[in-house]
Amino acid sequence: MEKIIQDQLKRVEKRSQELDHQLATPEITSDLERLQVLAQEKAGLEELVTRYREYKVVSGSLKETRAMLGTGLDEDMTTLARQEIASLESRLGQLLQEITLALLPKDANDERDIIMEIRAGAGGDEAALFAADLFRMYSRYAQSKSCGIDIIDHNESDIGGFKEIIFEIKGKGAFSRLKHERGVHRVQRVPTTESSGRIHTSTATVAVLPEASEVEVSVKPDDLRIDIFHSGGAGGQHVNKVATAVRITHLPTGIVTTCQDERSQLRNKNKAMSVLRARLLDIKQRKQDDEITSQRRSQVGTGDRAEKIRTYNFPQDRVTDHRIGHSLRNLPRILEGELDELINALAAHDQAKQLEKQLA
């Protein structure tokens, strides 16, 4: 085992033992708040400590079994010993991989719900139709993971696509699963409006923002301008008679958020505030990480075709993620929300980069 990993595991095991001792003391058991904090820390270390202890046991068994081969065993026992060595080596490798991944720094946003923003980029009406395809794809994927979906705002194109759509996805680990989707997505296909059969290339941008709580992002009422107006588009007579749509402008930053999808003015205001807090958290985290450019702009770029992270090629029935050079066939299946293979490949790539950096 790499020495750097071994040293980390020793520190983790020592801390776990310290927590066991503290949790058994009367001072801690009588302080419920402190008890809860330490118990949560202990629970967070438990799985890693268990794997490390198993690693030490398996490593010891492997050493003993290898030593047996030099003690004059008969042929049958030698065969059994070699089979045991192969089994122990396999388990040891598996444990090392699990331990290494468990030691990687956790993204503080991974367990959060998300706000996803999809906007048509280059390509006019075809880009808006593609934005609608992406919304449907992510909706199907979220539903397959038992996540809730709630539209916050949308702006439809004349032929049924979306110039822009903003929505929430609520569910455990939503950000960890979908954070790699941010960027410029490109589609190559023959539009339904194209009579000559010429392939068009269009783009849509995707931003993925972790939702922020009111405690994390405090917004002063004096910093807000709130406008109430009549909803536009589909919705029946109600949206035309009652002014329920809400537009919130954050004066210090100039950020504007809008929600008009609910019949209740209060619900629209709450949703618009949720988007505002997510964008302000994005700015706050960017500053903490000493980034020069806005994370949100780095996610979506300008929508230019050259900035693509993924291409959906209809004539060749292929989806290619350019960040990892990974291609998949059966494009209709992917657009139906079957994204696990792509998402898992991106997560593994990210873990490998983190591991390389940690071991450097």
KAHU-V409531 format. One record per residue. N is the residue number from 1. RES is the residue in one small letter. OMEGA is omega in radians with two decimals (999 if undefined). Layout:
BEGIN
N RES OMEGA
N RES OMEGA
END
This chain:
BEGIN
1 m 3.12
2 e -3.07
3 k -3.12
4 i 3.10
5 i 3.12
6 q -3.14
7 d 3.12
8 q -3.12
9 l 3.10
10 k 3.12
11 r 3.12
12 v 3.14
13 e 3.11
14 k 3.13
15 r 3.10
16 s 3.10
17 q 3.09
18 e 3.13
19 l 3.09
20 d -3.13
21 h -3.10
22 q -3.10
23 l 3.14
24 a -3.08
25 t 3.13
26 p -3.11
27 e -3.12
28 i -3.11
29 t 3.13
30 s 3.13
31 d -3.00
32 l -3.12
33 e 3.12
34 r 3.12
35 l -3.12
36 q -3.14
37 v -3.11
38 l 3.13
39 a 3.10
40 q 3.10
41 e 3.12
42 k 3.14
43 a 3.13
44 g -3.13
45 l -2.94
46 e -3.07
47 e -3.14
48 l 3.13
49 v 3.11
50 t 3.13
51 r -3.14
52 y 3.14
53 r 3.06
54 e 3.12
55 y -3.13
56 k 3.13
57 v -3.13
58 v 3.12
59 s 3.10
60 g 3.12
61 s 3.13
62 l 3.13
63 k -3.14
64 e -3.11
65 t 3.09
66 r 3.13
67 a -3.13
68 m -3.08
69 l -3.12
70 g -3.07
71 t 3.07
72 g 3.11
73 l 3.06
74 d -3.01
75 e -3.13
76 d -3.13
77 m 3.10
78 t 3.11
79 t 3.13
80 l -3.13
81 a 3.14
82 r 3.07
83 q 3.12
84 e 3.12
85 i 3.13
86 a 3.13
87 s -3.14
88 l 3.12
89 e 3.12
90 s 3.14
91 r -3.14
92 l 3.12
93 g 3.12
94 q 3.13
95 l -3.14
96 l 3.12
97 q -3.14
98 e -3.14
99 i -3.12
100 t 3.13
101 l -3.14
102 a -3.13
103 l -3.13
104 l 3.13
105 p -3.12
106 k 3.03
107 d -3.08
108 a -3.10
109 n -2.93
110 d -3.07
111 e -3.06
112 r 2.87
113 d -3.08
114 i 2.90
115 i -3.13
116 m -3.14
117 e 3.11
118 i -3.13
119 r 3.05
120 a 3.12
121 g 3.14
122 a 3.05
123 g 3.05
124 g -3.08
125 d -3.13
126 e 3.08
127 a 3.11
128 a 3.08
129 l 3.11
130 f 3.08
131 a 3.10
132 a 3.09
133 d 3.14
134 l 3.10
135 f 3.13
136 r 3.14
137 m -3.13
138 y 3.08
139 s 3.12
140 r 3.13
141 y -3.14
142 a 3.13
143 q 3.13
144 s 3.12
145 k 3.13
146 s 3.08
147 c 3.08
148 g -3.14
149 i -3.11
150 d 3.13
151 i 3.13
152 i -3.12
153 d 3.08
154 h 3.13
155 n -3.04
156 e 3.04
157 s -3.08
158 d -3.07
159 i 2.98
160 g 3.07
161 g 3.11
162 f 2.93
163 k 3.12
164 e 3.00
165 i -3.12
166 i -3.07
167 f 3.10
168 e 2.92
169 i -3.07
170 k 3.13
171 g -3.09
172 k 3.07
173 g -3.10
174 a -3.11
175 f -3.10
176 s -3.11
177 r -2.97
178 l -3.08
179 k -3.13
180 h -3.14
181 e -3.08
182 r -3.13
183 g -3.12
184 v 3.09
185 h -3.08
186 r 3.08
187 v 3.06
188 q -3.13
189 r 3.08
190 v 3.14
191 p 3.13
192 t -3.13
193 t -3.08
194 e -3.07
195 s -3.07
196 s 3.13
197 g -3.12
198 r 3.14
199 i 3.09
200 h 3.04
201 t -3.12
202 s -3.13
203 t 2.95
204 a 3.13
205 t -3.14
206 v 3.02
207 a 3.14
208 v -3.07
209 l 3.06
210 p 3.12
211 e -3.12
212 a 3.08
213 s 3.11
214 e -3.14
215 v -3.10
216 e -3.11
217 v 3.13
218 s -3.14
219 v 3.14
220 k 3.12
221 p -3.13
222 d -3.13
223 d -3.05
224 l 2.90
225 r -3.07
226 i 3.12
227 d 3.10
228 i -3.12
229 f 3.14
230 h 3.11
231 s 3.08
232 g 3.07
233 g -3.07
234 a 3.08
235 g 3.08
236 g -3.06
237 q -3.04
238 h -3.07
239 v -3.14
240 n -3.08
241 k -3.01
242 v 3.11
243 a -3.11
244 t -3.11
245 a -3.06
246 v 3.02
247 r -3.13
248 i 3.07
249 t 3.08
250 h -2.97
251 l -3.12
252 p -3.08
253 t -3.08
254 g 3.12
255 i 3.12
256 v 3.07
257 t -3.07
258 t 3.00
259 c 3.13
260 q -3.05
261 d -3.13
262 e 3.07
263 r -3.12
264 s 3.10
265 q -3.13
266 l 3.13
267 r 3.09
268 n 3.12
269 k -3.14
270 n 3.13
271 k 3.11
272 a 3.09
273 m 3.11
274 s 3.10
275 v 3.14
276 l 3.14
277 r 3.13
278 a 3.14
279 r 3.10
280 l 3.06
281 l 3.11
282 d 3.12
283 i -3.13
284 k -3.13
285 q 3.10
286 r 3.12
287 k 3.13
288 q -3.13
289 d 3.11
290 d 3.09
291 e -3.09
292 i -3.11
293 t -3.11
294 s 3.11
295 q -3.08
296 r 3.10
297 r 3.13
298 s 3.10
299 q -2.96
300 v -3.13
301 g -3.12
302 t -3.07
303 g 3.12
304 d -3.07
305 r -3.06
306 a -3.07
307 e -2.98
308 k 2.95
309 i -3.09
310 r 3.11
311 t 3.07
312 y -3.05
313 n -3.08
314 f -3.12
315 p -3.12
316 q 3.12
317 d -3.02
318 r 2.99
319 v -3.12
320 t 3.00
321 d -2.99
322 h 3.14
323 r -3.09
324 i 3.13
325 g -3.05
326 h -3.13
327 s 3.10
328 l 3.05
329 r 3.13
330 n -3.12
331 l 3.12
332 p 3.13
333 r 3.14
334 i 3.12
335 l 3.01
336 e 3.04
337 g 3.13
338 e -2.99
339 l -3.00
340 d -3.09
341 e 3.10
342 l -3.09
343 i 3.12
344 n 3.12
345 a 3.11
346 l 3.11
347 a 3.13
348 a 3.10
349 h 3.13
350 d 3.12
351 q 3.14
352 a 3.11
353 k 3.11
354 q -3.13
355 l 3.12
356 e 3.14
357 k -3.09
358 q -3.09
359 l -3.12
360 a 999
END
